[in-house]
Amino acid sequence: MEPTQPTSRLNKRMAELGLCSRREADDWISKGWVRVDGAVAPMGLQVGPQARIEVDPKARGQQQQQVTILLNKPMGYVSGQAEDGHEPAVVLVHERNHWKGDASKVRFASSQLRGLAPAGRLDIDSIGLLVLTQDGRVARQLIGEDSGMEKEYLVRVTFGEVAADVQKAFPPAQLARLRHGLSLDGQPLKPAQVEWQNPEQLRFVLTEGKKRQIRRMCEQVGLKVVGLKRIRIGKVVLGSLPVGQWRYLAPHERF
């Protein structure tokens, strides 16, 4: 007897193949836009790795209209749902805040706000690059379980009473611990790139994103974070996008 091939739900398989997010897959399946081995697929169908999955062009058209927005988040805004009286960053996405330097040629429409969600976190007291997207493929790339996307930060620090030329006062052995050797929530952290950008500012490059990770890492080696700015996610940089303004991810740009 041949061994039976493992099966998985159709929506999971479509997400694994990079066709769409699971939520999108469910939407397409419910509309009858997905065929498996030539037959219209029902919800909850289990498929094997050899299944031939075809998607109606209408689904591709819907996907092409989805936008991804890059925002330079100011302090005082939360990334996701409103909390403790603080507004979510998405309230800044309107025509008045659309950066004049946006080269994407995409026009703003209120339909772009539907289902627009942050792909990753940026703390209320942190500033810089925040990605909001309608596209499940982008969200999965940035925050999926298997995402190893680099995120780069500039981090201004003090060391005890030392606020000037912190680099000189900070022991090199502790810098080595920031790079590798710390744990959070009982889990060892992945190696990070950490180096001095200038005597008061560190540059961090992380491939994971635990809650308040950089602040908590710094606390463990006696540093206090006094300013934190995200300047890059993957190949996409914040660049000269002004604080509080946003632009579209251009068609040629890739994370």
N, C-alpha and C positions, 0 to 999 in steps of 0.2 A: 504493500500500500504506500502511495505517495503521502508524505507529511502534509497536513492541511496548512494552508497559508494563513497567517494571522489576519484578522479583519479589524477595521476601525470604522467609526461613524464617518459618513460621507463628509460632513462639515469639517471634521478634524483632518481628514485626508486632503481636502481642498486647501486648507490652511497650510498643511505641511508642504504641499506642492507650490506654495507661494501664489496661488490663484486669487486669494482673497482672505479676509478674516473669517472666523467661524460664524460671527453674527451676520456678516454679508452672505456667507454661504446659505445660512438658514433662510435669509430673505429671498435669495435667488431660487432656492429649492421650492419655497412656498409659491413663487410666481410661475413655476414650471419651466424655468430657464436652464435647468441642469439635466443632462441625459447621461445615463451610465449604461455602457454597452448598447447604445441605441435607444434605450427606453427612458421615458421621463421618470426622474427619480422621486420617490416619496420621501417625506421627512423621516429622519431616523434610520435611513438605510445603512446597513453595514456593507463595506466594500473591502475587497482584497487589494494587494499592491498592484495586481495586473489589470484592475478594472480600467476601462477606457472612459474617461470623464470628458464630456463636451459641454461647453458653456455657450448659451445664446448670445449673439452679438449685442443684444439690448443691455446685457449685464456689463459688457466691456464699455459701452457708451456711458452707462451710469457711472462706472468707475473713473472714466476719463474726466468727468465733471467734478470729481472730488478734489478738494484743495487741501494743501498743507501750508500752514502759516508759521512764520518765524517771528517771535515777539521778543523785544528787549524788555524783560519784566522789571519794573521798578520795585523798590522795597514797599512793604505794606500790602501786597496782593498775594493771595494764596494761589497755588497752581490749579487745584481742582475745585471741589464744591466750596461755597461760602462757609466760613466757620468763624465763630467768636466775633461776629460783626465785621469781619474782613471780607472784601469783595474778591471773587475769583478773577484771575487774569483775563479771562475771555471777555469781560466787560470792556476791555480796551480795544477790542477788535471792532472798529467801526470806521467809516470813511474818513473822518477828521484825523484819525491817527495813522492812516495809511501813508507810509514813508514815500516822499516824493522821488527818492532815488531808486525805487523799485523798478527793475528792468524787465520784469516778467511779462508785462503787457496784459495781465489778467485784470478784469474789471470786477469791482466788489459788487456782490449781490447778497441780500439777506438770507437766501437759501444756503449760502456757504456756512452759516452759523449752525445749521441743523446737524446735530451729531458731532459737532466740532469738540474734540476732547484733547486734554494734554497727554502727550506721549512721554511720560516721565515727570518727575517732581523737581521743583526748585523752591526751597524754603521761603517763608514769608520775609525773612530778613536777608535773603540773598537776591542778587540782581543778575541780569544777563539773559542768555539765550534759552527760551522756552519754546518747544515745538507743540503746536496744536494741529490736529489733523482729523479729517473725515475718512481717511484712507486706512483701513485695517491692516493693509500690507506694511505701511510705514510704521504704524504702532507696533506691529509684531517685530519689525526689524530693530526698533529702538528699545522696546521693553519686554519682548518675548522672553520666555524662560531660557532660551539658548542664545540670547543676545550678548555679544561681547563687545558692543559698540563703545569706542573710546569717547570719554567726555573730559574736556579740559577746563580747568578753573585757575583763576588768579586769586590768591588768598593772603590778605593782609593780616599779620599776626603780631602779638606782643608776647614776651617771655618774662613772667613775674612782673617786676617793676620796669623791665627794659622795653622801651617802645621805639628806640632809634638804634640802628645797626644791630638788629636782633640776630642776624646771621653770625656775627662775631661772638655773641654770648651763648649761642645755642650749640650744645655738644653734637659733634658729627655722628656719634653712636646713636643718638636719638633720631637724627635724620634717617639713618639706616633702618631704624624700627618703623618709621613712617612708610618707608618703601616696602618693607615686608617684615612681618613678625607680630602684627597686632591682631586682636580678635574683637569682634562686636557681637553681642547677643549669643555668646558661646560658640561662635563660628569664626574660624580663621579667615582673615581677609585675603583676597587675591593680591598678588604683587601690584604695586602702584609706582608710577614714575613721579618722583617728588624732587624738585631742585629749587634753589634760590633764583628768583627772577631779578630781585634787587635786595638790598640789605633788610628790607621790612616786609617783603612779599615772596611767598612761595608759589610755585606752579605745580599743580597736581594734574595727573592724567590717570583717570580711573576707568575700569571696565565693568564696574558694578555700581549700584546706587542704593545703598541702605539708607534708612531715614537719618538725616543730619550726619551723614557718615564723616565728612571732612572735619566738622566741628568736634565730633566725638573722638576721632583719631588724634586731633591736635591736643585735646584735653588729656589724653593718656600720656603724652610726652611733655606736659607742662606748658603748652602754647595756648593762647587765647585768640580766637578768630575775631577780628574787628571789622573785617570786610571780605565778602566772598562774591565773585563774579564768574559766571560760566561763559566761556568765550568760544567754545567749539563743541560740536557733537558730530562724531565721524569726520567726514570731509567738509561739513558745512560750518562756516565760521560766522560769528556775530558781526565782524567787520565794523563798518561805520554806521550801522543801524542805530539811530538815536534812542535813548531811554524812553520807554512808554510808547514807542512806535513799532509798527509791524510791516512785514512784506511777505509776499508769496514765495514758496519754494519754486524756483523756475523749472520749466520742463527738462532742462539739460542737467540740473543739479541732482546729485545722488549722495545719500549719507554714506 
